[in-house]
Amino acid sequence: MSDWNNKVKRILKSELIKRGLSTDDLTILLNNDGCTETKSSVDSKISRGTFSASFFMHCLHVMGCTKIEIEQFNSSFTKSESSIAMVAEPSTDYKIAKK
């Protein structure tokens, strides 16, 4: 699996954990917002880390996430190579979006 798949998967999982939500909760929030996902399809997408940007943004939206930070880091592939690492929102009090 690519580094990018792992990074985006970790961001989504960390946002769920920060808000005390399960993938079942996420599925309900998505479906209440017009999406037609099943719990198993959401679990599978997150597990693989291979989902569309629109699915990722929709998940963040229904969870109430309004901002993510992107930080620079040095890649382990070459010492001088620079890549982008995504990091979820800074520590703040979160309010769960209720539909």
Secondary structure, DSSP 8 states (H G I E B T S, - for coil): --HHHHHHHHHHHHHHHHTT--HHHHHHHHHHTT----HHHHHHHHHHT---HHHHHHHHHHHT----EEEEEE-SS-SS-EEEEEE---S--------
